[in-house]
């Protein structure tokens, strides 16, 4: 039934042809937001879902709300713009089409999203990931708590948003930085709404089916504007406290290279050292199998507001602000089997992927004493991790629009923004060396690999301390920017206007790293018993039902309070227990060293060499001209921008590299740090041109050309270096302060056919010629007498991305009676690409991160008699998430489709009840490495339902 519904939605969205003779050409509605000749909104104001005769008297206003109003507003913006743009508009005050902004944007052609905890977080546009798209709030850059520039849509509630525009072609006035698209999120402006006092509020709940918990969801928007509409204020706020659950199985990547094998079975006895041989050739072996349950709490508080004063007929003042506090608490319990060389009786398929093997346990070693010291024992780990993301973000801005003469407009805009993130995390491992020889089977015909033969994993007397890591990274992003824009209109000429402007911004991204890296391996080796009173049984019930292979997941293992374990391990008496091959005296000296560390072995200490501080200053100027004739219009110009960066940090030399006794984890000893800084600067000239031809009243053709750049992610420009890994795979990573911007030359063609003020169909093609592509590369580097896999962002490949977009929406208003309430909307995007990179950097072809060759969205909606309903199916094909992920191997995600719905009913004109469903068919996420048989992840988030009531007056 679900698959038939999905098919029906996609097919109905594609059937946009219908009796067009009965439809009228779309005309701009009175009171619609005015756009500048370049197609961008003069003052970033929402249409507020209002259409009508343009009467200024509030008593005479006709206010139309709902799905049709939202679609009409979006169609009007698309049609009137002088560049290629798509838009999503609010259905009513405080009512965006979806509870999450990103989930609404995926209904725009060419837009796909990535989710975190079942919520949309990042967007990909035309195959280019979040770091290649500029996101603005009210026309300004908003600081982000992420390490880079990518904008997290989950920090903002949708109730404060009135419109979101996605600009796919560029104009000189538009801020540079997005080679995929520039997205402008627009909040409410009081003088664009009705006069008087108005309030809209909603109260409801959120229910996640996996967690089986009910969470609160509240929001409100209020405005007050005088009768003359010369002074107004709007305020909005929201609060959610969602509790959810994620169940998943993953492997820690696939080790790539020759591996040692034991020629025997898990039951072999009397084997001699000669039984251990090398594969001799490169093979692929999983690092681990992990069974995880994550319990999340996502608490979000948003406040936004704006004040507007029409000081005179020539002067409009706007001051606005937005604040977000978003905290995510994730508690995860994991049972893990960790695998390392040598492998017993390993079997490989024709792709050199391991499909089955055992790992040595204590019983195997007892039966084969000649192998003592030549093999490491397998482990059964009980891992408890606590990950926290605590963020605060704000933006405050002021805008002054002055019309000194009828044909002259001057706009001055100033803003400041700041975002902070604190991420205190704990990762504690309590486990045992396996008694039996744990087994791995790839289970190629099933959904999950099978891990088995764990032995006794529920005996508390076997539990030993192992790894105890704590860290607390901090991110602070601050920025100030200023814009001065002028617009001079010209009459009786093919030249319609000239626009000249300058912009300046000063942005600093600071990342500080704190951890106990010099004490996290104090107990590695599974030697010190854990007090059984600190352990309790964890039941992994109802884990991934219906997923083949989930039956092998352990039903019970151990959990604990990580703080209690840390307190136990911090006791001087425990620290003094001999281990890791030390004598009692040697261990006493090691315990004294650990206790002398600031905060003890598990205290947080700053890692100067891993810190990054990057300042970026931009100075831009532009000139743009608009042209027009009887049935055509165009714009052309150039934007010139100078970029200056200063990367500051510390150099902290490695003076010694050793490995933890009883474990192959590398341990680093660092020397004193010294401050360093690196400067870089460059200038880019970015021309652009757009032309629009109105072939008929209904048919519009467009063409566009532009050159755009995406600057390196700020923290990628750091001077930091980090080291880690194991003896078998030493790892290093860090920043690259001399990175150059990623460049793209863009070509666009599109045709749009409008049937009426809502219905249209569009077809477009695009081509992006790419150079200096920024990508995370892993290359072998010689360090400290070892070959390290060094991963950092580098300028690498060139190539292209090209594609076709088809989209449209249609209402069946011409049908009789109840049927006239139906409508459809949908889109399909096809993208193909070519990446040319240094062949020595990879043994496989990698495309562009985030690029799905196919993506589609289909919606069927109904709106009549107080009932408003929409069902949407969103789908994207396989795509590469990272060219170099775990173990420096690729990470791909399988095709994914999700069915959502939204139903509301107006009890009265001022009261509505609603229910929304997200991922109602409980689709799961599947990820894999270089080929699909090399499993990486299967994750289930369950379905989510929002429900409640809205009131307005």
Buried (B, 14 or more C-beta within 10 A) or exposed (E): EEEEBBEBBBEBBBEBEBEBEEBEEBEBBEBBBEBBBBBBBBBBBBBBBBBBEEEEEBEEBEBBBBBBBBBBBBBBBBBBBBBBBBBBBBBBBBBBBBBBBBBBBBBBBBBBBBBBBBBBBBBBBBBBBBBBBBBBBBBBBBBBBBBBBBBBBBBBBBBBBBBBBBBBBBBBBBBBBBBBBBBBBBBBBBBBBBBEEBBBBBEBBBBBBBBEBBBBBBBBBBBBBEEEBBBBBBBBBBBBBBBBBBBBBBBBBBBBBEBBBBBBEBEBEEBEEEBBEEBEEEBBBBBBBBBBBBBBBBBBBBBBBBBBBBEEEBEBBBBBBBBBBBBBBBBBBBBBBBBBBBBBBBEBEEEEBBBBBBBBBBBBBEBBEEBEEBBBBBBBBBBBBBBBBBBBBBBBBBBBBBBEEEEEBBBBBBBBBBBBBBBBBBBBBBBBBBBBBBBBBBBEEBBBBBBBBBBEBBEBEBBBBBBBBBBBBBBBBBBBBBBBBBBEBBEEEEEBBBBBBEBBBBBBBBBBBBBBBBBBBBBBBBBBBBEEEBBEEBEBEEBBEEBEBBEBBBEEBBBBBBEBBBEBBBEEEBBBBBBBEBEEEEBBEBBEBBBEBEEBBBBBBBBBBBBBBBBBBBBBBBBBBBBBEEEBBBBBBBBBBEBBBBBBBBBBEBEEBEBBBBBBBBBBEBEEBEEEEBEBEEEBEBBBBBBBBBEEEBEBBBBBBBBBBBBBBBBBBBBBBBBBBBBBBBBBBBBBBEBBBBBBBBBBBBBBBBBBBBBBBBBBBBBBBBBBBBBBBBBEBEBBEBEBBBBBBBBBBBBBBBBBBBBBBBBBBBEEEEEBBBBBBBBBBBBEBBBEBEEEBBEEEBBBBBBBBBBBBBBBBBBBEEEBBBBBBBBBBBBBBBBBBBBBBBBBBBBBBBBBBBBBBBEEEEEBBBBBBBBBBBBBBBBBBBEEBBBBBBBBBBBBBBBBBBBBE
